[in-house]
Structure formats: structure tokens, C-alpha cells
Amino acid sequence: MDKILVRGGRSLNGTVPISGAKNAALPCMAAALLCDGTLRLTNVPHLKDVTTMLELLGQHGAAITVDEHWGVDIDCTGVNNTEAPYNLVRTMRASILVMGPLVARFGEARISLPGGCAIGSRPVDLHIKGLEAMGAKVNLEGGYIHVQAPRLKGTRIVFDLVTVTGTENLMMAAALAEGTTVLENAAREPEVVDLALCLNKMGARVEGAGTDAITIHGVERLTSASHAVLPDRIETGTFMMAAAVTQGNVTITRTDPTMLEAPILKLQQCGVEVETEGDVIRVRSDKRLRAADIKTLPYPGFPTDLQAQMVVLMSVAQGASIITETIFENRFMHVSELQRLGADIAVRGNTVLVRGVEKLIGAPVMATDLRASASLVLAGLAAEGETLISRVYHIDRGYERIEEKLLALGADIQRLHG
Ligand code: EPZ
């Protein structure tokens, strides 16, 4: 298995382009199943999770071509299999996103239960309750969710809690349902808005995406369309924090600052200079960061996917920081790895107390989940000496060419093929 070796202590300087958002590309790819034609997606990131989704769509019977710029054509006229098998679903939980489209277009879906993952049990009960509210018959048997509905019926659904893929799955299911569906307490993430945009280009009638009440007027069929996936706000935030923690001066391009108001304000509160102009964010820091408290919340609050990265910044900040994780029940696995580098962090349930230390000292560490692995890279960039990160397959799921992009900014980082 590959490892990443980081030699710390160098400031990042230069310009880095942001790739398309993984968490927008995945639902948009699943939406192709709704269309008896071809959906063309551009600005698709070259990531393990994306190739897994392409493999999943392929085994459903979709015909897929990928061009040299990673433009993806997904032709679902020939889809002939409505089962998503365990061997694929267990490697990527977002596979659950094919459930809504399959039952909406073909009247049936058999999806392996995703199971938990490192950061939490990750149930999909709200996805299932929503489909049942739309008239589907759902049985859980042999580790599979079996959904049947000759035609889904529009209805009003109120989510018990904000769920991003739950909102996306039911938005897609409602696109071909009979009548109108209203999703209340819906997720407001930019990736939900991007999916709605993509669906409407295919002929769907989705209104209110980006608010907590989304209305979908069902139509008879969806047709071919093209859509460019929006930039990745989590990759953007990760590079902003890499610049901040190395006292660097980095220009981040091909992004959208309006998706990052909470992280930008938080970094400014910590003493980082952040300027935005169009699709560019400039991040500068020439002194030790000030500590600040952070609480993760559904969008537009501070994103849970940037929590681990902020723990790194606070571990070398001036002062103490309280960081509360409200979305997932086990998303502090990076803490024990950071403690190996000398971080002073105490975990109390869904909250950590971080006391800033002068510096971290490099050591071998192990990645546990996608965003935790990114935080270990940031820690390695800030630490004195060498940090060797194992199990980096986690990072490849969500960051396109991260070591190349960091090398171009002056980092001393290399991938060791094992
Ligand atoms: C999406 O996961 C993202 N993944 C996650 O990004 C992100 O961390 C998360 O939203 C929160 O923003 C994709 O978009 C592919 P949720 P999702 O449903 O949809 C509970 C990454 O790093 N819940 O919004 O699975 C759930 O357990 C990944 O790219 C239920 O109880 O998250 C969690 O506590 C990690 N029942 C909370 O809701 C349900 O039916 C929010 O989960 C669904 C969710």
C-alpha cells in the first residue's frame, strides 16, 4: 500500500487550481440513471470514488465513455439491472444514491445496505422512510434494501434531521414521480443545488434547492443533457488551511468563495488574511494563528468535512480551542494520530479541547478516513522533521493528485509506492 512522506517546515507559496466536487459529481452521475439518453458531465474529478461510481453504473448496464479531460458521457438507455451489489457498495457508501433513480425509472431497486464506516454508523433510514412515504414497498432482507413501486407518488416529506444524500436521493426519486413532492428540513449544501441544476437541465422541475424546502414537480421522462460539476469546497478549504498552517501565501483558483463563508470567517478570526475575487481566494499568514472555537453544522454552518483540518491548525495555535462535532458520532480518529506528533488534545464525547503547542514533531501516522488523512498531510507540512502517512488510499478517494498540487506549492512531499 502506498504511503506519503512529508518533510515539514516549508511555507506554501504559489497558485493551485481546484478540481470538481466529489460530492456533486457522485449524485449527478447517479442522476444519469433517470434519463433514457446520455448525460455528459464535465469538470469531474479523477478520484477513486468516481471510478467506483462509474463501475457501479456500468454493472447496471450504462454505457460510459471518459475523454482525456475526464469529461464523462453516461448513456443509460440500455440499463437492465437494478441491483447494486455489496462488493461495490461497501467500498463507497455514496452508492446508495442509485436507489432513488432506479426505483423512480424502473419501479424497483435492490441495494446492498452500505453498512457503517469509520466515522459513524451512517444509517439510511431517512432515505427509506422517504421512499415509503412516496408509496414504495421496502423490505430489508439478506443485507439488501429491496424497493418496489410501480410509480412513486409525490407527497410532503419532513426529514427528522438534515441529510445530504437523503435529500439528493429523494429529490431524484421525486423527479419522475406522479405529482408534486415537497422536501422539508432539506439539506442546503451547494452540492444539492448543483444536482438540482443538473436535473433541471435534463427536464426535471426542481424548485427551492439551497433552501430547507425543496419542491419537485414530477415529469414523465428526463432527456439528455450536459452539466459542469461545481468546484470542490472541501478541497478548497483544505488548501486554505494548508496555506494558513505553513505561514504561506497561496492563490486558490477555479473555486467559488461564496460556498466557504463559514471557513473563511473562521480563518480570519484566527488571524489569517483571506481575500476573495471572482473564482479566486488568496490566503496569507505570516504569524502563529490565534485559537478559536469551532462547531460543525449543516450548510451554511462550518462543514464537518473540514473539522479534522481545523484541529490541526488549532493544535499549533496560540491559546486553547474547543471543537464540537455535531454531525457524526465518531469523527475524531485523527486525534490519536495527531497526539503522536505532539498535539495536546483532550477528547470529551463529541467535543475536543485543543491546547496549542509551539510545534509538532514528525512521526509515522496512519490515515483512518478521507478527511482525517488530509489533516495528517497538513500536520506533516507544519511539523518539524518527517511524517510518514500510511493507508493513503483513504486520501485518494477524495483528493485529486494532492501531492502533485502540494509539490507545486513548494511542499516537500512524495508518494512511496508500496
Ligand atoms: C454527505 O454524507 C457527504 N457525502 C459527507 O462527505 C459529508 O460529511 C456529509 O454529507 C455531511 O455533510 C456525500 O455527499 C457523498 P448525511 P451523508 O446523510 O449524506 C445521519 C466526505 O468526506 N443520518 O448528511 O452520508 C448520519 O448518520 C463525506 O466527502 C441518519 O441518521 O451524510 C449523520 O449523523 C464524508 N439517517 C447525519 O445524519 C439517514 O437516513 C448527517 O448525515 C441519513 C443520515
Boltz pocket constraint, residues with backbone or C-beta under 6 A from the ligand:
constraints:
  - pocket:
      binder: B
      contacts: [[A, 22], [A, 23], [A, 26], [A, 94], [A, 120], [A, 121], [A, 122], [A, 123], [A, 124], [A, 125], [A, 126], [A, 127], [A, 128], [A, 161], [A, 162], [A, 163], [A, 164], [A, 165], [A, 166], [A, 304], [A, 305], [A, 326], [A, 327], [A, 328], [A, 329], [A, 370], [A, 371], [A, 398]]
      max_distance: 6.0
